Amino acid sequence: MHKGRKGEIFQEMDPTWTTTVLLVPCVVVLTAGFFYLYGVIMNLLSKTSVRNKVVVITDAVSGLGKECAGVFHKGGARLILCGKNWDKLEELADDLAYADPTVTFPPKLVLLDFGDMDSMSEVIPEILDCYGCVDILVLNSSMKVKAPAQSLSLEMDKLLMDNNYFGPATLAKGVLPSMISRRSGHLLLVNSIQGKLTVPFRTTYAASKHAVQAFFDCLRAEVEEYGISVSTINHTFISCSASESTGAGSSKSIWSLFYSKKPLGISPDEAAAEIIKTLNNKRKEVVIAPSLPKVALYTRCFFPNVFFAVIAAGVKNADTSEKM
């Protein structure tokens, strides 16, 4: 009796539903397999694209700098790690020393502070003397300031421009003759999305990011004939820890959504993976951002008045929230 009833139930089931039930596990397995293969391929690319290449990383002791240093070191790159703090550079070098010495090279360390532009004339030759050339330059340094425009001093404006524009541009120009003579090389700028999109209270910061973006956009066309690639990666924010991501959601202003640290930001390992892909496929420009900032970019281009109105409303909303 029960067996007959079960047979009737199976006969009454919609064929489409049966097909869906059978397909779901297959889709899950295929998706998992895809991501597994993607990880394997990315691991292989990270090793083949930088093996034996001389790679310079600025601000190597930052979250992203450390992540890139680890990936490139395991991939067999000849690393030149730059940073302001010698103790932190040595600590990073000690951490990398645990990798297999048969397939890796001991990293070389160089003190580099873009805030001290007078030292650049000595730092650039020191970098070039490490291996005699540079194959890949990853410009990762950045200095951030949030304040009303009228409260920023000229000294602070100059310091921001030195760190975010003059420093990276000077270093790039310093290694270019070597790349041109060898007719190969890759300059990669890690830049904020504020090199393309501005928000209030970031006047000088956004100006420095626009300046460095324009510099490398111009440079790309100038050096293409020499076989040199220039890439820019614009991100919303690179989070360094989970604690940083919790504070972003407390902002009540509308425009804070364009630069909040999470969930609109990315982790250092995600950014490092994007850098590896960009170095491998030589993409000229990459924007790492979720939908909202990308919509803002297009709105700024095609509907500027709408964009300006939204930004202004955000400032008023922030002022109102602070008074409550």
C-alpha positions as CSV (number, residue, x, y, z in Angstrom):
1,M,0.0,0.0,0.0
2,H,2.8,2.4,1.0
3,K,4.9,1.4,-1.9
4,G,2.2,2.1,-4.3
5,R,1.6,5.5,-2.8
6,K,5.4,6.4,-3.0
7,G,5.3,5.4,-6.7
8,E,2.4,7.7,-7.3
9,I,4.2,10.6,-5.6
10,F,7.3,10.1,-7.8
11,Q,5.1,9.9,-10.9
12,E,3.4,13.2,-9.9
13,M,6.7,15.1,-9.4
14,D,7.4,17.8,-12.0
15,P,10.2,16.8,-14.3
16,T,11.6,20.3,-14.0
17,W,11.8,20.1,-10.2
18,T,13.5,16.7,-10.5
19,T,16.1,18.2,-12.9
20,T,16.7,21.1,-10.6
21,V,17.3,18.9,-7.6
22,L,19.8,16.9,-9.5
23,L,21.6,19.9,-11.0
24,V,22.1,21.8,-7.7
25,P,24.8,19.4,-6.3
26,C,26.5,19.4,-9.7
27,V,26.6,23.2,-9.8
28,V,28.0,23.3,-6.3
29,V,30.7,20.8,-7.1
30,L,31.6,22.5,-10.4
31,T,31.8,25.9,-8.6
32,A,34.1,24.6,-5.9
33,G,36.2,23.0,-8.6
34,F,36.4,26.2,-10.5
35,F,37.6,28.2,-7.4
36,Y,40.1,25.5,-6.6
37,L,41.6,25.6,-10.1
38,Y,41.6,29.4,-10.0
39,G,43.7,29.2,-6.8
40,V,46.1,26.8,-8.3
41,I,46.5,28.8,-11.5
42,M,47.0,32.0,-9.5
43,N,49.7,30.3,-7.4
44,L,51.5,29.2,-10.5
45,L,51.2,32.6,-12.1
46,S,52.7,34.2,-9.0
47,K,55.7,32.0,-9.3
48,T,56.2,32.2,-13.0
49,S,55.6,36.0,-13.5
50,V,58.2,37.1,-11.0
51,R,60.7,34.3,-10.9
52,N,64.3,35.8,-11.0
53,K,62.8,39.3,-11.6
54,V,64.1,42.2,-9.6
55,V,61.0,43.6,-7.8
56,V,61.0,46.8,-5.8
57,I,58.2,47.3,-3.3
58,T,57.8,50.7,-1.5
59,D,56.2,50.8,1.9
60,A,57.0,47.1,2.2
61,V,56.1,47.0,5.9
62,S,52.5,48.0,5.3
63,G,49.7,45.3,5.2
64,L,49.7,45.1,1.4
65,G,53.5,45.5,1.2
66,K,54.0,42.5,3.5
67,E,51.5,40.4,1.5
68,C,53.2,41.3,-1.8
69,A,56.6,40.6,-0.3
70,G,55.5,37.1,0.8
71,V,53.9,36.2,-2.5
72,F,56.8,37.5,-4.6
73,H,59.4,36.0,-2.4
74,K,57.9,32.5,-2.6
75,G,57.7,33.1,-6.4
76,G,61.4,33.4,-6.6
77,A,61.7,37.2,-7.1
78,R,64.8,39.2,-6.2
79,L,63.2,41.5,-3.7
80,I,64.2,45.1,-2.8
81,L,62.1,46.1,0.1
82,C,61.8,49.8,0.9
83,G,60.4,51.5,3.9
84,K,60.9,54.2,6.5
85,N,61.6,52.0,9.5
86,W,64.7,49.9,9.4
87,D,63.7,47.7,12.3
88,K,60.4,46.8,10.7
89,L,62.2,46.0,7.4
90,E,64.6,43.7,9.2
91,E,61.7,42.0,10.9
92,L,60.0,41.5,7.6
93,A,63.2,40.1,6.1
94,D,63.5,37.6,9.1
95,D,59.9,36.5,8.4
96,L,60.7,35.8,4.8
97,A,63.8,33.8,5.7
98,Y,61.7,30.8,6.6
99,A,60.9,30.2,2.9
100,D,62.8,27.5,1.0
101,P,66.3,28.9,0.4
102,T,66.8,26.8,-2.7
103,V,64.1,28.7,-4.7
104,T,64.2,32.1,-3.0
105,F,66.7,35.0,-2.7
106,P,67.4,36.9,0.5
107,P,65.7,40.3,0.2
108,K,67.7,43.5,0.1
109,L,66.6,46.4,2.3
110,V,66.6,50.1,1.5
111,L,65.5,53.0,3.7
112,L,63.1,55.1,1.7
113,D,61.0,58.0,3.0
114,F,59.1,60.0,0.3
115,G,58.6,62.7,2.9
116,D,62.3,63.4,2.6
117,M,62.7,64.3,-1.0
118,D,66.3,65.5,-0.5
119,S,67.4,61.9,0.1
120,M,66.0,60.6,-3.2
121,S,69.2,61.4,-5.0
122,E,71.0,58.9,-2.8
123,V,68.2,56.3,-2.5
124,I,67.7,55.7,-6.3
125,P,71.3,54.8,-7.0
126,E,71.2,52.5,-3.9
127,I,68.2,50.7,-5.3
128,L,69.8,50.3,-8.7
129,D,73.1,49.1,-7.2
130,C,71.3,46.2,-5.5
131,Y,71.1,44.1,-8.7
132,G,72.0,46.6,-11.4
133,C,68.5,46.9,-12.7
134,V,64.8,46.9,-11.8
135,D,62.2,44.7,-13.6
136,I,59.1,45.6,-11.6
137,L,58.4,48.6,-9.4
138,V,55.4,48.4,-7.2
139,L,54.6,51.9,-5.8
140,N,52.5,51.2,-2.7
141,S,53.2,54.2,-0.5
142,S,50.5,56.6,0.6
143,M,49.8,59.2,3.2
144,K,46.2,60.1,4.2
145,V,44.8,63.2,5.9
146,K,41.1,64.0,6.5
147,A,40.4,67.6,7.4
148,P,38.6,70.7,6.1
149,A,40.6,72.5,3.4
150,Q,41.1,75.7,5.4
151,S,42.6,73.9,8.4
152,L,45.4,72.3,6.4
153,S,48.7,74.1,6.5
154,L,51.0,74.6,3.5
155,E,53.5,72.4,5.1
156,M,51.0,69.6,5.4
157,D,50.0,70.1,1.7
158,K,53.6,69.8,0.7
159,L,54.1,66.7,2.8
160,L,51.1,65.0,1.2
161,M,52.2,65.9,-2.3
162,D,55.8,64.6,-1.5
163,N,54.5,61.3,-0.2
164,N,51.7,60.7,-2.8
165,Y,53.0,62.4,-5.9
166,F,56.5,63.7,-6.0
167,G,58.0,60.7,-4.3
168,P,56.5,58.0,-6.6
169,A,57.1,60.1,-9.7
170,T,60.7,60.7,-8.8
171,L,61.4,57.1,-8.1
172,A,59.8,56.0,-11.3
173,K,61.8,58.5,-13.3
174,G,65.0,57.3,-11.5
175,V,64.6,53.7,-12.6
176,L,63.3,54.5,-16.1
177,P,66.6,54.9,-17.9
178,S,67.6,51.4,-16.8
179,M,64.3,50.0,-18.1
180,I,64.6,51.9,-21.3
181,S,68.1,50.7,-22.0
182,R,66.9,47.1,-21.5
183,R,63.6,47.8,-23.3
184,S,61.6,46.0,-20.6
185,G,60.1,46.7,-17.2
186,H,56.8,47.2,-15.4
187,L,55.7,50.2,-13.3
188,L,52.7,49.5,-11.1
189,L,51.0,52.2,-9.1
190,V,48.7,51.2,-6.3
191,N,46.4,54.2,-6.1
192,S,43.2,55.2,-4.3
193,I,39.9,55.5,-6.1
194,Q,40.2,59.1,-5.1
195,G,42.6,59.5,-8.0
196,K,39.4,59.4,-10.1
197,L,36.7,60.4,-7.6
198,T,36.7,63.0,-4.9
199,V,34.9,63.2,-1.6
200,P,34.8,66.1,0.9
201,F,37.5,66.8,3.5
202,R,40.1,65.0,1.4
203,T,41.1,68.1,-0.7
204,T,44.9,67.8,-0.7
205,Y,44.9,64.0,-0.5
206,A,42.6,63.7,-3.5
207,A,44.7,66.3,-5.4
208,S,47.8,64.3,-4.8
209,K,46.1,61.1,-6.0
210,H,44.8,62.8,-9.1
211,A,48.2,64.1,-9.8
212,V,50.0,60.8,-9.5
213,Q,47.2,59.1,-11.6
214,A,47.7,61.7,-14.4
215,F,51.5,61.3,-14.2
216,F,51.4,57.5,-14.8
217,D,48.6,57.8,-17.4
218,C,50.8,60.2,-19.4
219,L,53.9,58.1,-18.8
220,R,52.2,54.9,-20.1
221,A,52.0,56.4,-23.6
222,E,55.6,57.8,-23.5
223,V,57.3,54.5,-22.6
224,E,55.2,52.0,-24.6
225,E,57.6,52.1,-27.5
226,Y,60.3,50.8,-25.2
227,G,58.4,47.7,-24.2
228,I,57.7,49.1,-20.7
229,S,54.3,48.5,-19.1
230,V,52.6,51.0,-16.8
231,S,49.6,49.8,-14.7
232,T,47.4,51.6,-12.2
233,I,45.2,49.9,-9.6
234,N,42.6,52.1,-8.0
235,H,40.9,50.7,-4.8
236,T,38.5,52.0,-2.3
237,F,40.4,51.0,0.8
238,I,42.9,48.3,1.8
239,S,42.0,47.1,5.3
240,C,44.9,45.9,7.6
241,S,42.8,44.2,10.3
242,A,39.4,43.2,11.3
243,S,39.2,45.9,13.9
244,E,39.6,48.6,11.2
245,S,36.5,47.3,9.4
246,T,34.2,47.7,12.3
247,G,34.6,51.4,12.7
248,A,33.6,52.3,9.2
249,G,30.0,51.5,9.5
250,S,29.5,54.1,12.2
251,S,29.7,57.0,9.8
252,K,26.3,58.5,9.1
253,S,27.1,60.6,6.1
254,I,26.0,59.7,2.6
255,W,29.3,60.3,1.0
256,S,31.1,58.1,3.5
257,L,29.8,55.1,1.5
258,F,32.2,56.0,-1.2
259,Y,35.3,55.4,0.9
260,S,34.2,53.4,3.9
261,K,36.7,50.7,4.9
262,K,34.3,47.8,4.9
263,P,32.5,46.2,3.2
264,L,33.6,48.4,0.3
265,G,37.3,47.9,1.1
266,I,39.5,44.9,0.2
267,S,42.0,42.8,2.2
268,P,45.7,42.8,1.5
269,D,45.6,39.3,0.1
270,E,42.9,40.3,-2.3
271,A,44.9,43.3,-3.4
272,A,48.1,41.2,-3.8
273,A,46.2,38.7,-6.0
274,E,45.0,41.6,-8.2
275,I,48.6,42.9,-8.5
276,I,49.8,39.4,-9.6
277,K,47.1,39.2,-12.2
278,T,47.8,42.8,-13.4
279,L,51.6,42.0,-13.7
280,N,50.8,38.8,-15.6
281,N,48.3,40.2,-18.1
282,K,49.8,43.7,-18.2
283,R,46.4,45.4,-17.8
284,K,46.8,49.2,-18.0
285,E,44.1,50.1,-15.5
286,V,42.2,48.2,-12.8
287,V,39.5,49.6,-10.5
288,I,38.8,47.4,-7.5
289,A,35.5,48.6,-6.1
290,P,32.0,47.4,-5.5
291,S,28.9,48.7,-7.4
292,L,28.3,51.9,-5.5
293,P,31.7,53.6,-6.0
294,K,31.6,52.5,-9.7
295,V,28.2,54.0,-10.1
296,A,29.6,57.2,-8.5
297,L,32.4,57.2,-11.1
298,Y,30.0,57.0,-14.0
299,T,27.7,59.6,-12.4
300,R,30.6,62.0,-12.0
301,C,31.4,61.6,-15.8
302,F,27.9,61.7,-17.3
303,F,25.8,63.4,-14.7
304,P,28.2,65.8,-12.8
305,N,25.4,68.0,-11.4
306,V,23.7,65.0,-9.8
307,F,27.0,63.8,-8.3
308,F,27.8,67.2,-6.9
309,A,24.3,67.5,-5.4
310,V,24.7,64.1,-3.7
311,I,28.1,64.9,-2.3
312,A,26.9,68.3,-0.9
313,A,23.8,66.6,0.6
314,G,26.2,64.2,2.3
315,V,28.2,67.0,3.9
316,K,25.0,68.6,5.2
317,N,23.8,65.3,6.6
318,A,27.1,64.8,8.4
319,D,26.9,68.2,9.9
320,T,23.4,67.5,11.1
321,S,24.4,64.2,12.6
322,E,27.3,65.7,14.6
323,K,25.0,68.4,16.1
324,M,22.4,65.9,17.3
